[in-house]
Amino acid sequence: MQMTEDNVFIARQPILDKSGSIYGYELLFRTTAVKNFAEIVDDVSATSEVLISTLNTFGVRKLLGSSFGFININEAILDKGILNPLKGEKFVFEILESTIMSPEFITQVSEMRDKGYIFALDDFVFKDQFIEYFRPVFDLISIVKVDILKNDPFILKRKLDTFSKYKIKLLAEKVEDMEQFEYCKQMGFELFQGYFFSKPVILSGRRIDPDKLAILELIKLLQKNPDIPEVESVFKKYPDMTINLLKFINSAAFGTRSKITSVRHAIALLGLNNLMHWLILLSYASSGGDRNKNPLFKIAGQRAKAMELFLKNSLGQTNRDILDAGFLVGLLSLIDALFQISLDEILKELNLNEEITLALTQRSGTLGKLLTLIEETEKTAVNLQKITDLLDGLNIHMSDLTKTYLESVAWIEEMPLSD
């Protein structure tokens, strides 16, 4: 199968630690070159494309920030020497379950590990034959990825101590809700892959905490086109938020030519809509821990920028209000996970226009379809037919999907990451 820019795209999926912070990203290669939508027809070609695109076309820092990149490999990858130019400490190389465990391959892994390369076992299944097949590399690997859907939970509990005498971290794959996350933590897993963090845990009677109420108050106010003194008066009630917002905005990512020193200055330079956007981004970034490792901040910001880029570059939209609406839809698409209350309840507070509300609640209209497209690219089990149908319906080319995805990732990685 011929692989070109027009029929392949790269996506990244977050891998989190026990605190819910980003540890790394698995780099995923996908192609839509044939009608049966075979995702990966050749492991060597697929990994080569990921590496080439990441390193030569886009750059490691823009795609990974300060996190690890997880990439699939097999014995043929090592034979071809594709990994040799890479800095081993930046990547984790996942040995596919189909890899031929020859003496030559084991020797290569051992020699590369001594040079600082990090290895993992992918899709590990706790069956005796599987365990014995991969046992020769147990003392050479740092991480074992376990698909919790492929392993019987009772067998899993009994067999996890297989790795107890090795310096190995266990990574649970396909973790899709907080209940699974907590269960896997209790069993001894240290790393987790899946979108459990984006699912709100909604409890009846939950109150919005004061910091989030402040955000809602300001968002509602900024939509009413208030005068500057009125906005400043609200910010004065929340001095910590004012300081954090100004630090957040003073970054090359915002494209401001001069240092912003006050809320009045921010409004004058950015406008009320943009100020509202940065305020929402800040609420994600401030939801706990290092914002550089905060998955909600990363994904909400990436979605927002991708929405804006699709509207502007792919659909030729120049109306600033529509571009702002797209950005806002992306930002608010994870707001229920941030606030841990229902989306309907949040939207009642915000009183948004109908187009934005329907995009968020029903995924309807152009904004809703764009959001659906972005969400589909994030899924663990990607539906390439659905992605292609959405692209066709929006009249967007596959190459635009790849370009927009990578540009939006780079944009969020350039955000200011420390106070």
Secondary structure, DSSP 8 states (H G I E B T S, - for coil): ----TTTEEEEEEEEEETTS-EEEEEEEEEE--STT--S-S-HHHHHHHHHHIIIIII-HHHHHTTSEEEEEE-HHHHHHTTTTTS-GGGEEEEE-TT----HHHHHHHHHHHHTT-EEEEEEE---HHHHHHHGGGGGG-SEEEEETTTS-HHHHHHHGGGGTTS--EEEEE---SHHHHHHHHHHT--EEESSGGGS----TT----HHHHHHHHHHHHHTT---HHHHHHHHHT-HHHHHHHHHHHSSGGGT-SS---SHHHHHHHHHHHHHHHHHHHHHHHTSSS-GGG-HHHHHHHHHHHHHHHIIIIIS----HHHHHHHHHHHHHTTHHHHHTS-HHHHHHHHT--HHHHHHHHH--HHHHHHHHHHHHHH-SS--HHHHHHHHHHHT--HHHHHHHHHHHHHHHHTS----
